[in-house]
Amino acid sequence: MKFVSYRSGAAARLAVLDGEHVIDLNRLLPEVPADARQALLAGIDLAAAGRRAIELAGPADRQALDGLALAPVVPEPGKTVCLGLNYYDHAAESGRDKPVYPWFFLRATTSLLAHGEPAPRPVVSEKFDYEAELAVVIGKRARHVKEEDALDYVFGYACFNDMSVRDYQKRTPQWTIGKNFDRSGAFGPVLVTSDALPAGGAGLRIQSRLNGQVMQDANTADMIWNVAETIALLSECLTLEPGDVIAMGTPAGVGQSRVPPVWMKHGDTIEVEIEGVGLLVNRIEDEAQS
């Protein structure tokens, strides 16, 4: 089953995807919160709610997906935890050995961006890079979970583009500032429930394409730490809550490692596609100067 969050005025609303149409869950089922994170925090069985909404929906309850303004699939996660250097080939192209522990960093909510929205190339930098990633959305509270049980805590998966401002990223050893420019983390377009994909989202082809040219082409099986291992490691240290997001790192082929480097510029189109998950597309536009 697939879900989207779409914009209705100033709010983002959760909907189930039915073919080429979306059905707003809260409007048909008032007990389901309109916000994706709040619905997960409330313990709503969204798969059951989605099936029920599809059964109940009449023509007036369906909106065409095409042309709908989407929001990030979880518009305001409690936290977004990202992994750096989590593919063997990307670690190698970055001139580093396999890390002995995941390189974790956080993204702020203001850094998130929806499918179809323009991604602003920062006015302060030309070194704007792409990173195709698999995003994990947590469905249940997780603390001190075992690796063999960790996938039970996953609600679903989405595409993520961890767009990075490389010169700012390298100004500090902790990467945070280069990963948190406004609207630089594209997230969507759909949230696919975990039962629709291989366990842990493993074995899926993952690509990025810049203006139609393939830049990254790998498989999620090539991750150093898989989804279950990552959840287990994180839950040793912190509580993962429903609606939290984990971005699982990117494979080789990023712009900064090419010779010469390839930076995204105004007018470019960047795509992230993951087999069975979706196609995430954003156009690059120069940031407006105030």
N, C-alpha and C positions, 0 to 999 in steps of 0.2 A: 504494500500500500504506500501511496505517496501523499505528502502534505506540502502545502505552501503557506507562506505568510504574505499577505498582500496589503497594500496601503489603502485605507479608507479615511480620507481627511488626514488628521494628524496621528491617527492610530494605525497600528498593524494588527491584522486579524488573521486567525488561523482557519485554514480551509483544507478540505480533502480534495484530491484530484480524481476526477472521474472522466477518463478519456481526455478530451480537449476542453473540459469545463471544470470549474472549481465550485465547491459547495461550502458556504460559510457554516462551520459547525455550531457556533453559538446561536446563530439565528434560528436554526432548526432544533437545537438541543441546548436550551438555556443553562443547563447545569454544567456545560463545558465552558470554561473560561475562554474569552476571545483571544488571549495571548498565549503563544505556544509554551513559553516557560511556565506560566502560571497553571496551564492545563497539566503539564507534567508534574509540577510541584503538588498539585491537588490529587495526584494519584489516579487521574482519569485514564481509563483504558481507551486510548485514542484509536487503536485499531478497531475495537468494537464500536466506538462512536462513529468512526468513519464509515463503517459498513451500514450502520443504522441511518446515517444521514443520506447515504446514497439510495437506500430503500425509500426513504420518506420524501426525497426531493422531487418537486415538480419542475416544469420548465422555468417558472419564475424564480426558482431557488438556485438556478445554475447561471454562472457567469463564464463567458468565454475566457480561457487562459490567455489567448493571443491578445496582446494590447493591454493586459492588466498590469498595473504598476506593482511590482513585487517588493517585498522587504527581505532582509536577510531571514533565512528560514527560522532561526531563533533570533528575534530582533534584539533582545537584551539578555544575553546569557548572564548567569551569575558570575561566571568566569570563563575565559577562553585560554586554555593552556596549549602552548605550541611546542613542538619538538624541532630542534635544529639538528642537522647532520644525521638524519635517521634512515638514509639509504646508503648502502656501501659505496655506490659509484659517486654520489654527491660528496660524501666525506673525502673520497680520493681526489676528486676534481678541485676540492677546496684546500688540498695540500695537507690533510689531516688523517691520522689513523682513526680506526674505529674508536669512538668514545667508550670509556669504561662505564659510563652512566649517562643516561639521556641528558641532552642539553635543553632544559626546560626554560621557557620564558612565557610571559603573559601578554595578552592583547586586551586593550580597553574596548568597551562597547562603541565608543565614538570612532574607532578605527574600522568598523564593519560597514559593508557595502552590499547592496543587492545585485542580483543578476539584472543586466540591462541598464543599470545606472552608470553614468560616466565616472571613471576613476580619475581623480585630479592628480596630474603630475605636479609635485610640489614646486612652488616658485623658487625655493632655495636650493634645488638640486636638479641635475640632469641624470643622475644615476638611479633611475627608477626601474626595478627589476621585477620579474614574474616568478612565481613558485607554485606549481600545481600540487595540490595536497588533498588527501582524503580527510574529511572531518567526521568525528564521532560525536553523537549527541547522547548524553547520559539520560537514562530513564528512571533510575532508582538511586536512592542515597547509598553511597559506597564508602566504606571506611574499613581498612584492614581486611580487604577481600583477597582470597587466594586466586592465583592465576587461573586455575581450572574452573573457577566460578565467575571469573570477571566478565565474560561476555553476557551473562545474565543481566548485567546492569546497563547494557547498551539499548537505547531505544531505536536509533537509526543512524544513517550516514548521509552525507552531502558532499558536494564539491566545495573546495576552498582554494582561493588564490592568495597566498601570503605575500602580497606585493611589498617590496622592501626598498627603502631608500638607503643604498649601500654606503655612501660616504658617512651618513649619520649613524648607521649601524656600527661602523668601525670606529666611531669616536669614543666608544666605551666598550669594555670587554663583556658587558651584559646584554648588548644588542637591543635593549628595550626601545630606545628612542627611535631607531630606524625602522622599527616594526609597528609603530603606533601613530603614524601620520593619519590625519583624518581620512576616512573612507578609502583605506588602502587594503582592507582585508575582505575580498569578495567571497560571498557565502550563499550558495544556492545552486540552481533555482528551486530544487525540490529536496525534501527530506524523505528518504526511502527507509521504510522500516527494516529492522535487522533480519526478519524472517524472509525477506525477498532477495537476500544476498548470501553468498558463502559466509561461513562463520568467520567473524572478525574482519569482514571485508577483504579477505585474502584472495590472491590470484586474479585480481582485476587489472586490466590494462589502464594505465593512466598517462595522459598526454597533455602538453600545452602546445598551442599553436599561436604564433604571432603573425598577423596578417595572412593567415592560411598556411604558413610554413611551420612544420613540426619542429619544435625546439626541445621538448622533453618527450620521451617515449619509453615507458618502463612498466613494471608490474608491482602491485602492492605486496606481492610475495617477497620482494627484495628489501623490505624494511629490516633494519637492524633490530628494533624492538617492535613487536607486533602489538595489536590493539590490546589483547589480554595481558601481556606483560606490562604494557604501559599503564593500564588501569591499576593493576596490582601494585606497581611501584609508586604511582601517585597516591594511592589510598593508604600507603604506609605513612604518608606525611600530612595529608589534608583530606577533608571530606569532599567527595564529588557529589554534587546535588543534581536532582533532575533539572534538565535544561542547561547544564554546563556543557562546554564544548572542548574537544581535544582535536587540534590540527596536527596530523601525524607526520609532518615533514615532507620534503620534496626530493625527487630524484635528480640525477645529473642533467646538465643542459641549461642551467640558469645563465642569464646574460652576462653576469660578472666574470664567469669562468671561460667565456669564449675569447678567441683571439681573432680580431679585436673584440672588445666587449660589445655586447648588444644591449642598449638601453631603450626602454619604451618611450615613445614621444607622442606629441599631439597628433591625433588622427589615427593612431594605431588601434587595432582590435586584438584583444588577447582572449583566447579561449582555453578553458580547462575542461577536459572530458574524461570521465571515469566510466568504464564499462559497467552497465547496469545501474549507474547512479545518476548520471545526467550530463548536461552540457551547460557550462557557466560562461557567459560572454559579457565582456565589458569593453567599452571604448575609452581610450585615453584622451583626456582633455587637459590642456594647461590650466593650472589653478588660477582663478580670477584674483587679481591683486586689488585689495581694498584701498 
